[in-house]
Amino acid sequence: MKRVTYLVLTVDQLTDRISSVFMGEPSFQNLAVRGEIIEMTRHGSGNVFFALSGEESRIACVLFKSDAQRVPLWPRTGDEVIAEGRVAVYGQRGIYQIYARRLSPVGAGAAARAREELKRRLQDEGVFSPELKRPLPEYPGRVVVVTSPTGAAVHDVIRVAGNRFPCCELIIVPVTVQGYEAASSVPEGIFRANLVENAEALLLVRGGGSRDDMNPFDDENIVRAVRASRLPVVTGLGHDIDVSLSDLAADVAAATPSAAAELLFPDIQEIRSTLRRTMRLALSRLQMVFQRHVHRLERLSGRLRDVHEKRVREQSQTLQLRRTLLDSRIARALARESSRLSVMNAGLLSLSPLRVLSRGYCICETEEHRRIRSLSEIRPGERILLRFVDGSVRATTDPRTEPDA
């Protein structure tokens, strides 16, 4: 008989080995487990202890205070949920358990309670406040579309954008928009969309489906990601009846992806029509302004002409008056100077030798025009010049000239 050798371990050593098995399995560090809540207990420390039950087994769970604060007050015993977290050994009690980070409701009743409680809480925080809504860009040049790359929604958006505003560039950010993974995929997609350079708006869209397909968009992570987006968000989640919490947090919400695209993208045909009307109106107003200025210039020209003619008349009258005054002053000055010249002329005439000559005298001069004042100055036979009032003659002196008796 073969002898069996046993490895003797302490309780702590065995616990450490079992714990290392859990730690060494990557799938145990990030997993989601679906089950029914049983034996839920809220500890005074804020930690929540409960168990998830399956058909033939159960597993203990703990939700620490830091994570429990992000879970609405909806969980109840009997609710079916998905617990997201990791599996590890709790050595003090010798059990393995789920260290949950997040709980998501599965049943319709639990989901509805969770949605209403989250809605009230977010509403109290002001997440849905109309004052936070931002206007959409009038003519977007680049838009980011957060959606499934294989769904009908992306094709609807591309089609509508191409028909209405083909000059806009579309950037597709692929995400999961349905199922449990959507709650983490969509916020990550919104974050990546906000990193796109020169983007002006964000479209969060998905195709139609049941109300259960809308549940991820009631998740708090998605709702807060929508509200925290730096880009204006337009949602089109493909459900005409119900409005999701993401719709309430968005800047603009539409019932379908096509409707969301129509709200964001302007119609280029309407733009062209508006431009034509605006150009006609601008031309008409320009013509009116031109005519108004032409009439104003004509009035100003007429006034300027009247003012010019008036000033010319006034200046002409002034010049005529000054000319009359100048003529009068010149006439008076000429008369005065004429009178003065007459007086001077009379004086000169009285002293003029011609006046003496006119009485029968003459002036005797030598040929060199030297004045002869005495007979003693004349030599016999000398030629002399005799000037009379009306002319002059030459003569020769007689040698027998005798003085007057």
C-alpha positions in Angstrom: 0.0 0.0 0.0 1.3 3.3 -1.1 1.9 5.8 1.6 0.4 9.2 1.1 2.5 12.2 2.2 0.5 15.2 3.3 1.6 18.8 3.0 0.9 20.4 6.4 -0.1 24.1 6.1 -1.3 26.5 8.6 -4.7 28.1 8.1 -3.0 31.4 7.1 -0.8 29.6 4.6 -3.7 27.8 3.0 -5.7 31.0 2.9 -2.8 32.8 1.2 -2.5 30.1 -1.4 -6.2 30.2 -2.2 -6.1 34.0 -2.3 -3.2 33.8 -4.8 -5.2 31.6 -7.0 -7.9 34.2 -7.2 -5.4 37.0 -7.6 -3.6 35.1 -10.4 -6.7 34.7 -12.5 -7.3 37.9 -14.5 -11.0 37.1 -15.2 -11.6 37.2 -11.4 -10.3 40.8 -11.1 -12.8 42.4 -13.4 -16.1 40.6 -13.9 -19.8 41.0 -13.7 -22.1 38.5 -11.9 -25.9 38.4 -12.3 -28.0 37.2 -9.4 -30.8 37.9 -7.0 -30.1 40.1 -3.9 -30.7 38.3 -0.6 -29.9 39.2 3.0 -28.9 42.9 2.3 -27.5 44.7 5.4 -26.4 48.3 5.6 -23.7 48.8 8.2 -23.3 51.9 10.2 -19.9 52.5 8.6 -21.6 53.0 5.3 -20.6 49.6 3.8 -23.4 47.4 2.4 -23.3 43.6 2.8 -25.5 41.3 0.8 -25.5 38.0 -1.1 -26.3 37.1 -4.7 -28.3 33.9 -5.1 -28.4 31.7 -8.2 -30.6 28.6 -8.7 -28.3 26.3 -6.8 -25.7 28.5 -5.2 -25.0 31.8 -3.6 -22.0 34.2 -3.2 -21.3 36.8 -0.5 -20.8 40.4 -1.7 -19.7 43.7 -0.1 -20.1 47.2 -1.5 -17.8 49.6 0.3 -19.0 53.1 1.4 -17.0 54.9 -1.4 -18.8 52.8 -4.0 -22.1 52.6 -2.2 -22.5 56.3 -2.4 -22.8 56.2 -6.2 -25.6 53.6 -6.1 -29.1 54.9 -5.8 -31.3 53.7 -2.8 -33.2 51.4 -5.1 -31.7 47.9 -4.2 -34.0 45.7 -2.3 -34.0 42.0 -1.2 -35.3 40.1 -4.2 -34.1 42.5 -6.9 -32.1 40.9 -9.7 -28.9 42.9 -10.4 -25.6 42.7 -12.1 -22.7 43.2 -9.7 -19.5 44.5 -11.2 -16.2 44.1 -9.3 -13.7 41.4 -8.4 -13.6 38.1 -6.6 -11.2 37.6 -3.7 -10.8 35.7 -0.4 -11.9 37.2 2.9 -9.6 35.4 5.2 -11.0 36.5 8.5 -14.2 34.5 7.7 -12.7 31.9 5.4 -14.9 32.7 2.5 -14.6 34.1 -1.0 -16.8 37.0 -2.0 -17.4 39.7 -4.6 -16.0 43.1 -3.8 -18.6 45.0 -5.9 -17.9 48.4 -7.4 -21.2 48.9 -9.1 -24.7 47.5 -9.2 -27.1 47.6 -12.2 -30.7 46.6 -12.0 -32.0 43.8 -14.3 -35.7 43.5 -13.5 -38.2 46.0 -14.8 -39.3 47.0 -11.3 -35.8 47.5 -10.0 -34.8 49.4 -13.1 -37.8 51.7 -12.9 -37.1 52.5 -9.2 -33.4 53.0 -9.9 -34.2 55.4 -12.8 -36.7 57.5 -10.7 -34.4 57.7 -7.7 -31.4 58.7 -9.9 -33.6 61.2 -11.8 -34.6 62.9 -8.5 -31.1 63.0 -7.3 -29.6 64.4 -10.5 -32.5 66.9 -10.7 -31.8 68.1 -7.2 -28.1 68.6 -8.3 -29.2 70.7 -11.3 -27.9 68.3 -13.9 -31.1 68.8 -16.0 -31.3 72.5 -15.4 -32.4 74.5 -18.6 -29.8 77.1 -17.7 -27.1 74.6 -18.6 -28.4 74.0 -22.1 -26.1 75.4 -24.8 -27.0 76.5 -28.3 -26.0 74.4 -31.2 -23.5 75.8 -33.8 -25.4 77.5 -36.6 -23.1 76.1 -39.3 -21.0 73.2 -37.9 -17.8 72.4 -39.7 -16.9 69.3 -37.7 -19.2 67.0 -35.7 -18.3 63.9 -33.7 -20.8 61.0 -33.8 -20.7 58.6 -30.8 -22.5 55.5 -31.8 -22.1 51.9 -32.9 -20.1 51.7 -36.1 -22.2 48.9 -37.5 -25.7 50.1 -36.5 -28.3 51.8 -38.7 -28.0 55.0 -36.7 -24.6 55.9 -38.1 -25.9 55.4 -41.7 -28.9 57.6 -40.9 -26.7 60.4 -39.7 -24.3 60.1 -42.7 -27.3 60.2 -45.1 -29.0 63.2 -43.4 -25.7 65.1 -43.1 -24.9 64.5 -46.8 -28.3 65.7 -47.9 -28.6 68.7 -45.6 -25.1 70.0 -45.0 -22.5 68.0 -47.0 -19.7 70.5 -46.2 -19.6 69.3 -42.5 -17.0 66.7 -41.6 -18.1 63.7 -39.6 -15.9 62.0 -37.1 -17.2 58.6 -35.9 -16.2 57.4 -32.4 -17.3 53.7 -32.1 -18.9 52.6 -28.9 -21.2 49.9 -27.6 -24.7 51.3 -27.3 -26.5 48.2 -26.1 -26.2 45.8 -23.2 -24.2 46.0 -19.9 -21.0 47.2 -21.5 -22.6 50.4 -22.8 -22.5 52.0 -19.4 -18.7 52.1 -19.6 -18.2 52.3 -23.3 -20.4 55.3 -24.0 -18.7 57.6 -21.3 -15.3 56.7 -22.7 -16.5 57.5 -26.2 -17.8 60.9 -25.1 -14.5 61.6 -23.5 -12.6 60.7 -26.7 -15.1 62.8 -28.7 -14.2 65.9 -26.6 -10.6 65.4 -27.6 -11.3 65.8 -31.3 -9.7 69.0 -32.5 -11.9 71.8 -33.8 -15.1 69.7 -33.1 -18.2 71.9 -32.6 -20.9 69.4 -31.6 -21.5 65.8 -30.5 -24.2 63.4 -31.7 -25.0 60.5 -29.3 -27.3 58.2 -31.3 -28.4 54.6 -31.5 -31.0 52.8 -33.5 -34.5 51.8 -32.4 -35.2 49.0 -29.9 -37.2 48.0 -26.8 -37.4 49.9 -23.6 -34.8 47.6 -22.1 -32.3 48.6 -24.8 -32.7 52.2 -23.5 -31.6 51.3 -19.9 -27.9 52.0 -20.4 -28.7 55.6 -21.2 -30.3 55.9 -17.8 -27.0 55.0 -16.2 -25.5 57.7 -14.0 -22.1 57.4 -15.7 -23.5 58.1 -19.1 -25.8 60.9 -17.9 -22.9 62.7 -16.1 -20.6 62.2 -19.2 -23.3 63.9 -21.4 -23.6 66.8 -19.0 -19.8 67.2 -18.6 -19.1 67.3 -22.3 -17.5 70.5 -23.5 -19.2 70.0 -26.8 -23.0 70.6 -27.2 -24.7 67.2 -27.1 -27.6 66.2 -29.3 -29.1 62.8 -28.5 -31.1 60.6 -30.8 -31.6 57.3 -29.0 -34.3 55.8 -31.2 -37.2 55.5 -28.8 -40.3 57.7 -29.6 -42.2 56.9 -26.3 -39.7 57.1 -23.4 -37.2 59.9 -22.7 -34.0 58.7 -21.1 -32.0 60.5 -18.4 -29.3 61.1 -21.0 -31.9 62.9 -23.1 -32.7 65.2 -20.2 -29.0 65.9 -19.6 -28.3 66.6 -23.3 -28.4 70.1 -24.7 -31.0 69.0 -27.4 -32.8 65.7 -27.6 -34.5 64.1 -30.6 -36.6 60.9 -30.9 -34.4 59.3 -33.6 -30.9 59.6 -35.1 -32.3 61.1 -38.3 -34.3 63.7 -36.3 -31.2 64.5 -34.2 -29.1 65.0 -37.4 -31.9 67.2 -38.9 -31.8 69.4 -35.7 -28.0 69.8 -35.9 -27.4 70.2 -39.6 -28.9 73.1 -41.4 -30.6 72.6 -44.8 -28.2 73.8 -47.5 -31.1 74.4 -49.9 -32.8 76.7 -47.3 -29.5 78.4 -46.8 -29.1 79.1 -50.5 -32.7 80.3 -50.7 -32.2 82.5 -47.7 -29.0 83.9 -49.3 -30.7 84.7 -52.5 -33.5 86.5 -50.6 -31.0 88.3 -48.5 -29.0 89.3 -51.6 -32.2 90.6 -53.3 -33.2 92.5 -50.2 -29.7 93.9 -49.7 -29.7 95.0 -53.4 -33.1 96.6 -53.0 -32.0 98.4 -49.8 -28.8 99.4 -51.4 -30.7 100.9 -54.3 -33.0 102.7 -51.9 -30.0 104.1 -50.0 -28.3 105.1 -53.3 -31.4 106.9 -54.5 -31.8 108.6 -51.1 -28.2 109.8 -51.3 -28.6 110.9 -54.9 -31.7 113.0 -53.9 -29.8 114.4 -51.0 -26.8 115.3 -53.2 -29.2 117.0 -55.6 -30.8 119.0 -52.8 -27.4 119.9 -51.5 -26.2 120.8 -55.0 -29.2 123.0 -55.4 -28.6 124.7 -52.1 -24.9 125.1 -52.9 -25.8 126.6 -56.2 -28.3 129.0 -54.6 -25.8 130.0 -52.0 -23.1 130.4 -54.6 -25.3 132.6 -56.8 -26.4 134.6 -53.8 -22.8 135.1 -52.7 -21.8 136.0 -56.3 -24.6 138.6 -56.3 -23.5 140.0 -53.0 -19.9 140.1 -54.0 -20.8 141.7 -57.3 -22.8 144.3 -55.5 -20.0 144.9 -53.1 -17.5 145.2 -55.9 -19.8 147.6 -57.8 -20.2 149.7 -54.7 -16.5 149.8 -54.1 -15.9 150.6 -57.8 -18.3 153.5 -57.6 -16.6 154.7 -54.4 -13.2 154.3 -56.0 -14.3 156.1 -59.2 -15.7 158.9 -57.0 -12.5 159.2 -55.0 -10.4 159.1 -58.2 -12.5 161.8 -59.8 -12.2 164.0 -56.8 -8.5 163.4 -56.6 -8.1 164.2 -60.4 -10.2 167.3 -60.0 -8.2 168.4 -57.0 -4.9 167.7 -58.9 -6.2 169.4 -62.0 -7.1 172.5 -60.1 -3.7 172.5 -58.5 -2.0 172.0 -61.9 -4.1 174.9 -63.3 -2.9 177.1 -60.5 0.7 176.0 -61.1 0.3 176.4 -64.8 -0.9 180.0 -64.3 2.0 180.7 -62.1 4.4 179.2 -64.7 2.8 181.2 -67.5 3.2 184.4 -65.6 6.8 183.6 -65.3 7.3 182.2 -68.7 9.5 184.0 -71.2 7.0 183.2 -73.9 4.6 185.6 -72.2 7.1 188.4 -72.6 7.8 187.4 -76.1 4.1 187.6 -76.9 4.2 191.3 -76.1 6.7 192.0 -78.9 10.0 191.1 -77.3 12.6 188.6 -78.5 15.4 186.7 -77.0 18.9 187.1 -78.4 21.3 184.2 -78.2 24.6 183.2 -79.7 24.8 180.2 -81.9 26.0 178.3 -78.9 22.7 179.2 -77.2 24.4 181.5 -74.8 22.0 184.2 -73.7 23.0 187.7 -74.7 21.9 190.2 -72.1 23.9 193.3 -73.1 24.9 194.9 -76.3 28.5 194.8 -75.1 28.4 191.1 -75.4 27.8 191.3 -79.2 30.8 191.5 -81.5 30.3 193.2 -84.9 29.7 190.7 -87.7 28.7 187.9 -85.2 25.9 185.5 -86.0 23.2 185.5 -83.5 19.8 183.8 -83.0 16.7 185.8 -82.3 13.8 183.9 -80.7 10.3 185.3 -81.1 7.1 183.9 -79.6 6.2 182.1 -82.8 9.7 181.1 -84.0 13.3 182.2 -84.4 15.6 183.7 -87.0 19.4 184.0 -87.5 21.1 187.4 -88.1 24.5 188.9 -88.4 25.4 192.0 -86.4 26.2 195.1 -88.2 29.7 196.5 -87.5 28.3 200.0 -87.5 26.0 199.3 -84.7 25.3 202.2 -82.5 24.0 202.5 -79.1 20.5 203.9 -78.6 20.4 207.7 -78.2 
